[in-house]
Amino acid sequence: MDQTQINGIVWKACDSLRGKIDPSQYKDYVLTLLFVKYLSDVWKDKRAFYADKYNNDATRVERALRNERFQLPDNCTFEYIYTNRNESNLGEQIDIALTGLEDANRTKLANVFRNISFNSEAIFGQTKERNTLLKNLLADFSQLDLQPSHLEGNDVIGDAYEYLISKFAGDAGKKAGEFYTPREVSTLLAKLVDPQPGNRICDPACGSGSLLIKVAKEVGSNNFSLYGQENNGSTWALCRMNMFLHELDQANIEWGDTLNNPKLLEGDHLMKFHIVVANPPFSLDKWGAENAGIDQYNRFHRGVPPKSKGDYAFISHMIETAYEDMGKVGVIVPHGVLFRGSSEGVIRKQLIEENYLDAVIGLPANLFFGTGIPAAILLFSKGRGKRRDVLFIDASQGYEAGKNQNNLRQQDMDKIVSTYKTYKTTKPLTGDEGEIIETKYAYRATVKELTDNDYNLNIPRYVDTFEEETPVDIKATQVEINRLKGELAGVEQQMSEYLKELGF
């Protein structure tokens, strides 16, 4: 099967639930069944391979299967569930199979299915209705053949999973921002942070893992290590499955509140990374400011962000977890982060004075699910050396308008990335005057300019996007009006003659 066929079948399967279950909920069930179907088909493929290899010697086949990535007891496979689809307790049967799958793969799948129940009356309705819904859903998934030997491409299943997540994000509205970063934005940020072989890569607010996977793919080899943390249990489970479907089995994805209970530790200290990226929740309210003063990891030594806006709490955490002298940070933020005062202004000033800020990139409006506000990317580097100037890019006009959302085109992403890479290779500015890189698009600002602007990073202060009004030529305009009036009179005369001929 190819990518288009698989995507079509799995999206059609959603019709069994659409309108009956909230979109923010049914994603968990559809994606879980896709995961189970994939594991079952891989198991079937491996069993057939070993049966052929060992001439159907059952003992040797079972011994070989015990060394596979996942173990599937007979009563935990999709085939077993589908065969028993007419049972009166179908939802319970599926839950039992998921529990068995967890137990057989404790080191990988512990707690992954604990947040969902196919036997939930609150989600699927009473028994008869529930059985009908689930039976239809299983019938749709039975059309999929996900055996690796029958697929076109190595990452088809992972891409199908990502496809579903993006489609669910479109349906989920405001809630989508909790688990998904648009593909183009993830790709852009991955290229900007430019991960290298051997890097440790982290996303402390990883959602379903799409951004983390994009950064991993940018490395160009398997020589990297991935880490993430996600506060929402259901989304954490999606991320774990996403990693397995992309064959990133070694990714360490923790479940918990990064700001109040960071789980990625080495001994008593925060784990350090070469690359730290995130699309944290915009201006998170009640993020835990009351606990910041006693933070044992001293992440908020520059200041405590407002209790109603957690943006700089995430930024502070990310900066502290980046390696000294080489760590890079890329974070997506609302524009208020660039100019708001009070404690945020104090933190922003300190980050600039410590020479960590590398670039400020303004993105188009309406790129993200659930909000139409424009966002920006902040790039920090702990290895800037003697460079003190900061790059500002106004990319707000580079996009393709969509029905519900705007999209970054390839040319838009390429222009942003090439502008940033060129900036990184040029000699640092040594004077007090900044430099226009491209009129109305990019500017290099000096520390003096940042200081003179009281460390305000609002992009229009540096990139002049003012459009002068074109003077109106009154005489030429009047001549054009007279010409159009003459043409209109001629058309009206001709129309009158046609009407006379027709007897009107």
N, C-alpha and C positions, 0 to 999 in steps of 0.2 A: 504494500500500500504506500502511496505517496503522501506528502504533507497535506495537499489540498483535500484528498479523500478523508484523511483522519480528522482534519479540522472540521469538515462538513458534518461528519457523523457525530462528533462529540458536541458540536454546537446544537445540532438537531436534538440531541438527547436532553438538552436543557428545556426543550419545549414540554417535556413531561412534567416539569416542575414550575415553569414560568407561569405566573399568574396565581399560583397556589401557595408559593413560598416566597418570602422576601428575597430579592436578589442578593442582598448582603449575606444571606444564610445559605442559599442553595449552592453557592460556589464550593463550600466545604464538602458537600456530599458528592457533587459531580467530580470534583478533582480527586477525592478519595477513591471513588470507583475507578477512575482512569488509572490511578496508581496501582490499585489491586489488579486490574486487568493487565497492566503492563508486567507486573511481577509474575502473574500467572502464565502469561504467554512466553516470557523469558524462561520460566521453569519448564514449560512444555517443550520449548526449543532445545534446551539443554538436555532434557531427558531423552529426546529423540536422537540427539547427537551422540550421547554416551551409549545408548542402546545399539546404535549402528557401529560405534567404535569397539564395543565389547561384545558384539554378537548376541545381544539380548541377555547377557549374564546379569541377572537382577542384583546379585550381591555387589558386583563391581560397579554397576550403574548407581546404586544407592550410595556406595562409598564415594564415588566421584561427585555426586550431587551435594554431599555434605560439605564440600569445599567451595560451594558457590557463594556469591555475595549475599543472597537472601535464602532462607529456608522457608518452604511452603508445605506445611502439613496438608494432607489430602482434603481435610474438611475446611480448609482456609482459602482454597483457590476460587477464582471466579467461576470456573466450570462447576464446582460443587454448589456454589450459591445459586447459579443459574438453573442447575438441574432441580433444585429444591424451591424454585420460584413459586410453586403453587401451594406451598405450605401455608397454613393459617397464621403462623407466627413468623412471617418472612423477615420483618424488621429485626426481630430477636435473633434470627439465624445469621443475619449479616453482622450484627454486633458481636455475636459469639465468634464468628470467623475473624473479625478484626482483632479481638482480644487474643485469639490463638496466634495470629500473625505477629502481634507484638511480643507475645511470650516466646515465640520461636526465634525472634530476632531482637532480643532484649537490648543489646548494646547499641543497636541502630534505631529501633522504632519505639523504644520505651516512651510512653505518654503521647505518642503522635496521634492516636485515635481517641484519646480520652475525652476530648471536648465535643465529640459529636455522637449522636445515637440515631440510627436508622429506625429505632423503635419508639421514637418520641411522638407522643400524641399531640403535644403542643406544636410540633413542626409539621408532621405529616397527617394529622387528623386521626380519627378513630380507625379501628382495625381494618374494616373493609376498604375504606378509602385509602388507607396507608398501604395496604397490600397491592391495590390497583396501581397506585403511583409507583411503587418500587418495582413491581413486575414490568411496567412499561419502561422504566429506566434501565433495568437489566436487559430487556429485549433490545434496546438501542445499542447498548455497549457490546452486546453479543455479536454485532456486525463488524466489530473491529478485529483485525488480525495484527497484533503488535509483536509477533515473533520476529526477533532481530533478523533472521534469515529471509524474511519476507518483506523487509522494509527497504525503502529507497533513501539512503542517507543515514549517517551515524547519530544525528541529534534530532531525529524526527519527533520522538516522544517528548523530549524536553521542550522543543519548539511548540508542540501542540499544547502542552501544559501552560507555557507562557502565553500562547494565543488565547486560551480560555481565560486566564487571569486578566488579560487586557480587555477581553469582551465583558467579563464580569464587572470590571472597573467602570466601563461605560454605563452599565445598568445600575450600579450601586450608588451613583451620584456622589454626594458629599463624603460618604463613608469610604469611597474608593481610595482616597488619599492615605488611609490607614494601612493599606497593604500593597500599593502599586505606584511605581514611578514610571511615567510614559517611556516607552522604549527609546525614542530618539533622545530624550533628555539623559537617560542612563548611558547611552552610547557616547553622547557628547562629553559627559563628565568623566567617563572611563578614558577617553582619549586625552583629555586635559591633564589628568593626574599621571598618565603615562607609566603604568606599572612595569616593572622589570623582572626578569627571571630571578627567583630566589626571594621575592618580596613576601612579607607578611601583609595581608590585606584585611581590613576590618570595616564593617558597617555596624555602628552601635544602635541603629534604629532600622533594622534590615527589612522589615515588612515581609513580603513573600520571597525576597531574595533576588529580584530582577536586577537591581543595580549591582549587587555583589557579583553576580554571574557575568554581567557585562564587563566589569573590571577584570575578572579572572580571564575571560576570553581575550582581552586586549594584551595579555602577557605574551601570547603566541606559543606557549609550551605548557607542560604540566608542572613546571618547577615553580610552585607558589604554595602558600598556605592561606586558607580562608577562615575568617572568624566573623561572627555576628551575634547580635542580641536583639530580641524582640519581646515586647511587653505583653502583647495580646496572644493568648494561648492558641486560639484557632489559627491566627496568622503565622505564629511560630511553627505550627504543624505543617502548614502549606509550604513554608520555607524549607523545612526538613525534606519533605517529599520532592520539592523542586530541585534541591541539591542532588538527591539520589537519581532523579530522572536525567539530570545532566552529567551523571557519573562523577559527581564531586563528593564522593562518599566521606572523605576525610574532613570536610568542612565542619568546623566547630560552631554550632549555632545554639546559643544559650537562651533560655526562657526567663525573662525577668525585666525589671525596671532599671534601665541603664543609669539613670540619674540618681536613684535612691539606693540601688543595690546592684552595682556593676559586677558581673559574673566572670568577665574575662580578666583573670588575675594570674600573676606569677608570684607565689608566696603571699606576702602581705602587700604587694604592690600591683598597680595597674599594669596589665600587659602592654607592651609597646609594639608599634607597627610602622612599616615603611609607608603604607598608604592607608588613610582613613577617609572614608566617604560616607555621606548620608543625605537623605531627604527627610529630615525629622519633621514631626508635626508642626505646622506653622503656629507660632505664638501660643504654645501649649499653656493652658491655664492650670493652676494648682499643681505645678510640676515638682514641688517639694522644697520651695525656698526656705521654709522654716527649718529644714535640716542641713542647709548648706553650710551654716556656720560651724557645724561639728563634723563636717565631711572628713573622714580619716585619710582620704587621698589628696586633700588640699587642692582640689580642682578649682576652687572659686577664690583663689588668693588675689585675683585682679578685681574682684567685686562680686556681689551677689545679684543676679538678674532679678527683675521684678517678679513677684509671685504669679502674676497673670500673663507673663510672656517668657516662656522657657527657651527662646531661640539661643541666647548667649549661654545658657546652661549646657546645651548640647555642644555648642562651639567650644566652650571651655573644656568640656570632657574630651573632645576630639583633639584639641591642641595638646592636652596633657598626655594623651596616649600615643602621640606621634614621636618617633625616635628623635632624639636631639641630633642636630647637625645634618640630618638627612630626611626626616619625616615630612610627608606631604599630606595636606588636608584639603578636601573639596566638599563643600556643603551648599545645599540649596536652601535659600532663605527668602522670606518676604521682604519687600523693599524697606519696610520700617526699620529693619536691622541696620540699614546703612546710615540712618540719620537720627533715630530716636535718641533723646538725651537721658538725663538722670544716670542711674547706675549703668545702663547700657552704653552711654557715652563714655563713661569712665573705663569700662572694659575695652571698648573699641580703641580708645586712645592708647591704652596700655599695650594692646596687641600690635598697634602700629609702631609704637616706640621700641618695642622688643624686636622690630623688623621681621615680623612673621607674614604680614600681608603681602601677597604677590599680585593678585588681580581681582577686579570686580567686574562681573559680566552681567549686564542686564538682558533678560530674556523677554520674548513676546508675551503678551497677555493671553490668558485662556489656553495655556498648554496643559494644565493639570486638571485631573478629575476632581470635581467637587468645589472648585474655586476658579473664578475668572480673573483674579488679580495677577498681575505680572510678578514674576519671581526673579531672583538674581542668583548667580553662583559666586561664592567667595572661595578663592584659592589661597591657601597659606602654605608657606614653606619654611622649614627650620634649617634649610641649607642655602640661604640667599647670599651668603658671603658678604662682599662689599656692596652689593646692589641695595639701593634704598628707594629707588623710584617704584611706583605702582602703576600697573596697567589698568585702564578703564576701557571697557567695550560696551557700546550701546547697540545690542543686536535685536532691539525690540521690533524693528521693522522687517526682519528677515524671517518670513514664515509663509506657509500656505494656509489659507483660510479653510476651515472645515465646517461641516454642518453643526456639530456640537462643540468641537474643539479646534484650535489651531494646531498646526503641525510644523515641526522643524524639517526643512528639506535637507537633502544631502549637501547641497551647495551652501546652505546656511551654516551647517555644522562645520564644513570644511573651512569656511572663511574664519569662523571663530577660532578654530584650532590652529590654523596657519598663522593668524595674527598673534596668538599667544606664543607659539613656538618661535616665531621671528623675534618677538620681544625678549624671549629667554636667551637668545643667542647674540643680541646686540650689547654693546658696551653700556654699562650703567650711566645714567646722567650724573654729572658732577656739579653742575651749577644749581641755581635756584629756579631757573626757568624750565617749564615742562616742554613736551614735544608733541605736536599733532602727528599721529601715525597715519590716520586716514580721516579726512574731513567728515564731520558728522557721524563718525563711527568709532574711532579709537584714539586714545590719548595717553601719554605717559606723564604722570604727575610726580613732582618732586616732594620731598618731605616738607619743604617750606610751604608749598601750596596746600598740602594736607593740614599743616599746622595753622596756616592763615585761615583755612576754612573750619577751624576748630574741630578737626578730625571728622568732619561730616563727609560721608562717602557717597552722597546722592549724585548719581551719574551726570545729570545735566550741569553740575558745577564744574565738570571737567571736559565733558564732550559736548561741544556746542551744537545743538540740534535745531537751533532757531532757523525757521524758514522765512526769508524776507518776502513780503508781498510784492508781486509784480505790478508796477505802475500801470494804470489803465489809460490807454490812448483814446481819449474822448472822441477826437475827430474820426479816427479809423473805425471806432465802434459805431458811430452814427452812420458812416458810409455803409457798413455791413448791415445795419438795421434797414436802411433804405433799400438796399439790394434785395433783402429777404421779403420786404413788403411788395416790391415789384413782382417777384416770383410768385408770391401768394395771390396777387391780383390776377396774374395770368392763368394760374391754376383754377381760380374761381370762375373766370370767364369761360374757360374750356369746359368745366363741369356744367355750367349753365347751358351751353350749347348742346351737350350730350343729353341733358334732361329734356330739352325742347324736342330733340329728335325722337325721344321715347314717349312723347306726348304728355309730359308733365308740365 
